[in-house]
Each structure stands twice: as C-alpha cells, then as structure tokens.
Amino acid sequence: MRIPVEDVDYEDILIHLPSACQFIEEALRSGGNVLVHCVQGISRSATVVAAYLMWRRRVNTTEALEMVRAARDQIWPNPGFQEQLVLFELCQYAPSPSNGYYASWRVRLDRRLKAAGLR
C-alpha cells in the first residue's frame, strides 16, 4: 500500500488512515509482517503506526506516539499530522466527508491554503 502524501502540515493523511489501519491489520492477522516507512522515518510513517495503535488498542494520540517513540525515539510527526491524529480519534477512526469533525477540519484547511495562495 502506498499513501501519496508529502510531509507537510497541510497534507491530508487523515483520510488515508482507516485503509492503512485495515491493511496493517489484515497483514498481521494473516501471519505477515508490515514495514511502514517514509523517506526520513520520522513523520509520515510514525503517523501511520500511531494511528494503527490508536485504532487497534483504543489509546489516545499521546499514548500512541509514546509507544512509537519507545521503539524509535527520533520520530516526530509534523504538527499538521499530530492534529490529524487527534481528529482520527474524534472521528471514531472513520474520517469521511460526511463526518462533522473531518468536514469542519477540511473547511478550515482549505481556507488556510487559499489564504496562503496554495489552492
């Protein structure tokens, strides 16, 4: 599985997290292993692994990031991804355009991007 996002605050990794969690879960349940990686191994991959831990173990963002950091101490999801992990929990691990938390966040994000001339 490939998640096509850049490591920038305004990228929407949130919408990809449910399918990433499902992919990881299916691989592990079938006895497989999963390698989650990105260019630096600091932000995007850490965000996906933290999301999986949140989804699977029902822990909050802080707890999930602490678990990931215990295995790889140099992880540091960018602030936008950290915000999206909090939203992942608020969306009950199912962000979608019809979810109020997700929709509201997208509106705010789009406004910021337009104001910055990025959209």
SEPADREN-193131 format. One record per residue: residue number from 1; x, y, z of N, C-alpha, C in turn. Coordinates in nm, 3 decimals, padded with zeros to 5 digits. Atoms other than C-alpha are relative to their C-alpha. Layout:
[node NUM [X Y Z] [X Y Z] [X Y Z]]
...
***
This chain:
[node 1 [00.085 -00.118 00.000] [00.000 00.000 00.000] [00.089 00.124 00.000]]
[node 2 [-00.073 -00.126 00.004] [00.124 00.349 -00.079] [-00.098 00.113 00.031]]
[node 3 [00.082 -00.116 -00.035] [-00.014 00.668 00.076] [00.067 00.122 -00.062]]
[node 4 [-00.064 -00.109 00.075] [00.054 00.958 -00.161] [-00.013 00.137 00.068]]
[node 5 [00.000 -00.129 -00.068] [00.119 01.244 00.082] [00.143 00.048 00.021]]
[node 6 [-00.128 -00.063 -00.032] [00.406 01.485 00.129] [00.005 00.025 00.151]]
[node 7 [-00.016 -00.027 -00.142] [00.547 01.555 00.473] [-00.010 00.151 00.026]]
[node 8 [00.028 -00.141 -00.027] [00.389 01.899 00.509] [-00.129 00.009 00.081]]
[node 9 [00.113 -00.016 -00.093] [00.140 02.027 00.766] [-00.136 -00.007 -00.066]]
[node 10 [00.132 -00.012 00.062] [-00.139 02.082 00.516] [-00.042 -00.122 -00.082]]
[node 11 [00.040 00.122 00.071] [-00.141 01.734 00.358] [-00.106 -00.075 00.080]]
[node 12 [00.106 00.077 -00.064] [-00.449 01.525 00.434] [00.040 -00.147 00.005]]
[node 13 [-00.032 00.141 -00.022] [-00.311 01.199 00.569] [-00.117 -00.068 00.070]]
[node 14 [00.111 00.051 -00.080] [-00.622 01.159 00.785] [-00.093 -00.091 -00.080]]
[node 15 [00.095 00.077 00.079] [-00.845 01.031 00.506] [00.055 -00.138 -00.038]]
[node 16 [-00.064 00.127 00.036] [-00.594 00.751 00.435] [00.019 -00.094 00.120]]
[node 17 [-00.032 00.080 -00.118] [-00.560 00.627 00.794] [-00.087 -00.124 00.017]]
[node 18 [00.079 00.123 -00.016] [-00.858 00.386 00.803] [00.047 -00.113 -00.093]]
[node 19 [-00.045 00.107 00.092] [-00.738 00.197 00.493] [00.139 -00.049 00.039]]
[node 20 [-00.132 00.043 -00.046] [-00.381 00.194 00.628] [-00.012 -00.093 00.120]]
[node 21 [00.021 00.085 -00.118] [-00.501 00.051 00.959] [-00.054 -00.137 -00.042]]
[node 22 [00.057 00.127 00.048] [-00.706 -00.212 00.778] [00.106 -00.084 -00.070]]
[node 23 [-00.107 00.070 00.070] [-00.410 -00.303 00.557] [00.096 -00.065 00.100]]
[node 24 [-00.091 00.054 -00.101] [-00.181 -00.346 00.858] [-00.065 -00.115 00.075]]
[node 25 [00.072 00.103 -00.075] [-00.442 -00.545 01.049] [-00.013 -00.129 -00.081]]
[node 26 [00.015 00.120 00.084] [-00.508 -00.783 00.759] [00.132 -00.073 -00.017]]
[node 27 [-00.132 00.063 00.015] [-00.138 -00.845 00.707] [00.040 -00.072 00.128]]
[node 28 [-00.039 00.062 -00.126] [-00.077 -00.916 01.075] [-00.088 -00.121 00.033]]
[node 29 [00.091 00.112 -00.027] [-00.384 -01.138 01.109] [00.031 -00.121 -00.087]]
[node 30 [-00.032 00.112 00.089] [-00.269 -01.348 00.815] [00.140 -00.055 00.027]]
[node 31 [-00.132 00.049 -00.037] [00.066 -01.402 00.985] [00.115 00.072 -00.068]]
[node 32 [-00.103 -00.075 00.070] [00.253 -01.149 00.776] [00.063 00.107 00.087]]
[node 33 [-00.066 -00.113 -00.063] [00.475 -00.860 00.868] [-00.029 00.124 -00.084]]
[node 34 [00.023 -00.126 00.070] [00.441 -00.495 00.774] [00.118 00.092 00.025]]
[node 35 [-00.103 -00.102 -00.011] [00.714 -00.244 00.704] [-00.066 00.132 -00.037]]
[node 36 [00.056 -00.133 00.024] [00.589 00.112 00.739] [00.118 00.095 -00.008]]
[node 37 [-00.116 -00.087 00.016] [00.839 00.358 00.600] [-00.034 00.123 -00.082]]
[node 38 [00.005 -00.121 00.080] [00.885 00.702 00.454] [00.144 00.044 -00.021]]
[node 39 [-00.136 -00.042 00.034] [01.187 00.899 00.337] [00.088 00.015 00.123]]
[node 40 [-00.080 -00.026 -00.120] [01.307 01.012 00.680] [-00.029 -00.096 00.116]]
[node 41 [00.036 00.088 -00.110] [01.125 00.763 00.904] [-00.034 00.076 00.127]]
[node 42 [00.023 -00.086 -00.116] [01.023 01.048 01.132] [-00.146 00.043 00.013]]
[node 43 [00.131 -00.064 -00.008] [00.682 01.190 01.043] [-00.113 -00.084 -00.059]]
[node 44 [00.111 00.071 00.065] [00.462 01.009 00.789] [-00.015 -00.142 00.052]]
[node 45 [00.009 00.138 -00.047] [00.546 00.653 00.890] [-00.041 -00.006 00.146]]
[node 46 [00.036 -00.004 -00.142] [00.522 00.742 01.259] [-00.149 00.031 00.017]]
[node 47 [00.141 -00.035 -00.006] [00.179 00.894 01.198] [-00.086 -00.122 -00.031]]
[node 48 [00.077 00.119 00.036] [00.053 00.577 01.030] [00.006 -00.105 00.110]]
[node 49 [-00.012 00.099 -00.107] [00.188 00.349 01.303] [-00.076 00.046 00.124]]
[node 50 [00.076 -00.052 -00.114] [00.046 00.574 01.576] [-00.150 -00.016 -00.023]]
[node 51 [00.142 00.015 00.032] [-00.292 00.572 01.400] [-00.043 -00.145 00.017]]
[node 52 [00.033 00.141 -00.016] [-00.286 00.193 01.388] [-00.013 -00.036 00.148]]
[node 53 [00.006 00.029 -00.144] [-00.210 00.173 01.760] [-00.124 00.062 00.063]]
[node 54 [00.121 -00.065 -00.051] [-00.490 00.420 01.833] [-00.123 -00.082 -00.035]]
[node 55 [00.115 00.075 00.051] [-00.735 00.221 01.623] [-00.009 -00.139 00.065]]
[node 56 [-00.002 00.138 -00.049] [-00.630 -00.124 01.744] [-00.012 -00.009 00.151]]
[node 57 [-00.005 00.008 -00.146] [-00.564 -00.054 02.112] [-00.088 00.103 00.070]]
[node 58 [00.087 -00.106 -00.053] [-00.801 00.240 02.157] [00.073 00.086 00.104]]
[node 59 [-00.077 -00.094 -00.082] [-00.533 00.464 02.304] [-00.008 00.137 -00.065]]
[node 60 [00.006 -00.134 00.057] [-00.516 00.839 02.259] [00.129 00.033 -00.075]]
[node 61 [-00.114 -00.041 00.082] [-00.271 01.029 02.041] [00.130 00.000 00.078]]
[node 62 [-00.121 -00.009 -00.081] [-00.022 01.096 02.319] [00.054 -00.139 00.033]]
[node 63 [-00.042 00.136 -00.034] [-00.014 00.732 02.429] [00.056 -00.072 -00.122]]
[node 64 [-00.046 00.067 00.122] [00.022 00.607 02.073] [00.137 00.052 -00.042]]
[node 65 [-00.130 -00.056 00.038] [00.308 00.846 01.996] [00.109 -00.042 00.099]]
[node 66 [-00.097 00.049 -00.098] [00.480 00.743 02.320] [00.041 -00.143 -00.030]]
[node 67 [-00.031 00.139 00.036] [00.456 00.378 02.214] [00.093 -00.006 -00.120]]
[node 68 [-00.084 -00.002 00.119] [00.603 00.454 01.874] [00.139 00.054 00.035]]
[node 69 [-00.128 -00.061 -00.039] [00.873 00.674 02.028] [00.084 -00.097 00.084]]
[node 70 [-00.074 00.099 -00.079] [00.967 00.389 02.266] [00.076 -00.096 -00.092]]
[node 71 [-00.066 00.089 00.097] [01.055 00.181 01.958] [00.098 00.075 -00.088]]
[node 72 [-00.086 -00.082 00.087] [01.211 00.465 01.758] [-00.005 00.143 00.053]]
[node 73 [00.008 -00.125 -00.076] [01.298 00.768 01.967] [00.007 00.128 -00.083]]
[node 74 [-00.012 -00.122 00.081] [01.359 01.009 01.678] [-00.126 00.035 -00.080]]
[node 75 [00.122 -00.033 00.075] [01.001 01.010 01.549] [-00.055 00.135 00.045]]
[node 76 [00.063 -00.128 -00.031] [00.825 01.345 01.530] [-00.094 00.039 -00.114]]
[node 77 [00.095 -00.041 00.104] [00.511 01.377 01.318] [-00.013 00.152 -00.004]]
[node 78 [00.013 -00.146 00.011] [00.473 01.728 01.183] [-00.129 00.045 00.071]]
[node 79 [00.117 -00.048 -00.076] [00.219 01.948 01.367] [-00.134 -00.027 -00.067]]
[node 80 [00.125 00.028 00.070] [-00.045 01.901 01.098] [-00.041 -00.146 00.014]]
[node 81 [00.030 00.143 -00.016] [-00.020 01.522 01.123] [-00.040 -00.030 00.144]]
[node 82 [00.039 00.019 -00.140] [-00.036 01.541 01.503] [-00.145 00.043 00.021]]
[node 83 [00.139 -00.046 -00.008] [-00.356 01.743 01.473] [-00.095 -00.102 -00.062]]
[node 84 [00.085 00.098 00.068] [-00.495 01.484 01.232] [-00.013 -00.128 00.081]]
[node 85 [00.014 00.116 -00.088] [-00.421 01.203 01.479] [-00.106 00.026 00.107]]
[node 86 [00.105 -00.037 -00.096] [-00.635 01.386 01.736] [-00.137 -00.010 -00.068]]
[node 87 [00.125 00.008 00.075] [-00.907 01.419 01.471] [-00.039 -00.144 -00.031]]
[node 88 [00.026 00.142 00.027] [-00.874 01.048 01.389] [-00.079 -00.060 00.116]]
[node 89 [00.072 00.049 -00.118] [-00.984 00.970 01.743] [-00.138 00.065 00.009]]
[node 90 [00.130 -00.070 -00.006] [-01.260 01.236 01.737] [-00.098 -00.054 -00.103]]
[node 91 [00.084 00.058 00.107] [-01.390 01.085 01.412] [-00.032 -00.147 00.025]]
[node 92 [00.019 00.140 -00.035] [-01.401 00.749 01.588] [00.062 -00.092 -00.104]]
[node 93 [-00.085 00.078 00.091] [-01.135 00.620 01.347] [-00.062 -00.020 -00.138]]
[node 94 [00.067 00.011 00.130] [-01.361 00.672 01.045] [-00.022 00.138 -00.062]]
[node 95 [00.019 -00.131 00.063] [-01.295 01.015 00.890] [-00.060 -00.015 -00.140]]
[node 96 [00.060 -00.002 00.134] [-01.506 01.090 00.585] [-00.060 00.137 -00.021]]
[node 97 [00.061 -00.131 00.026] [-01.653 01.395 00.413] [-00.133 00.021 00.072]]
[node 98 [00.128 -00.014 -00.070] [-01.982 01.322 00.591] [00.016 00.011 00.152]]
[node 99 [-00.025 -00.012 -00.143] [-01.819 01.326 00.935] [00.020 00.148 00.034]]
[node 100 [-00.005 -00.141 -00.035] [-01.865 01.665 01.102] [00.138 00.050 00.038]]
[node 101 [-00.135 -00.040 -00.039] [-01.518 01.677 01.258] [00.092 00.011 -00.122]]
[node 102 [-00.085 00.000 00.119] [-01.349 01.587 00.932] [-00.039 00.115 -00.094]]
[node 103 [00.047 -00.104 00.092] [-01.564 01.821 00.722] [00.040 00.139 00.049]]
[node 104 [-00.037 -00.129 -00.057] [-01.502 02.113 00.957] [00.150 00.025 -00.013]]
[node 105 [-00.145 -00.013 00.013] [-01.128 02.049 00.958] [00.038 00.029 -00.145]]
[node 106 [-00.031 -00.023 00.142] [-01.122 02.034 00.575] [-00.034 00.144 -00.041]]
[node 107 [00.037 -00.138 00.031] [-01.304 02.368 00.551] [00.107 00.095 00.053]]
[node 108 [-00.104 -00.086 -00.058] [-01.051 02.530 00.787] [00.130 -00.014 -00.077]]
[node 109 [-00.123 00.024 00.076] [-00.762 02.370 00.598] [-00.006 00.069 -00.136]]
[node 110 [00.014 -00.062 00.132] [-00.892 02.485 00.259] [00.008 00.153 00.009]]
[node 111 [-00.009 -00.146 -00.018] [-00.933 02.841 00.390] [00.145 00.043 00.021]]
[node 112 [-00.141 -00.034 -00.025] [-00.575 02.845 00.521] [00.082 -00.012 -00.128]]
[node 113 [-00.075 00.020 00.124] [-00.443 02.709 00.191] [-00.031 00.110 -00.101]]
[node 114 [00.037 -00.109 00.092] [-00.637 02.966 -00.013] [00.064 00.131 00.044]]
[node 115 [-00.059 -00.123 -00.052] [-00.516 03.247 00.213] [00.151 00.004 -00.026]]
[node 116 [-00.144 00.007 00.023] [-00.158 03.127 00.164] [00.034 -00.010 -00.149]]
[node 117 [-00.022 00.010 00.144] [-00.205 03.102 -00.214] [00.042 -00.139 -00.046]]
[node 118 [-00.037 00.138 00.034] [-00.158 02.725 -00.213] [-00.113 -00.076 -00.068]]
[node 119 [00.114 00.062 00.071] [-00.501 02.649 -00.363] [-00.071 00.104 -00.079]]
***
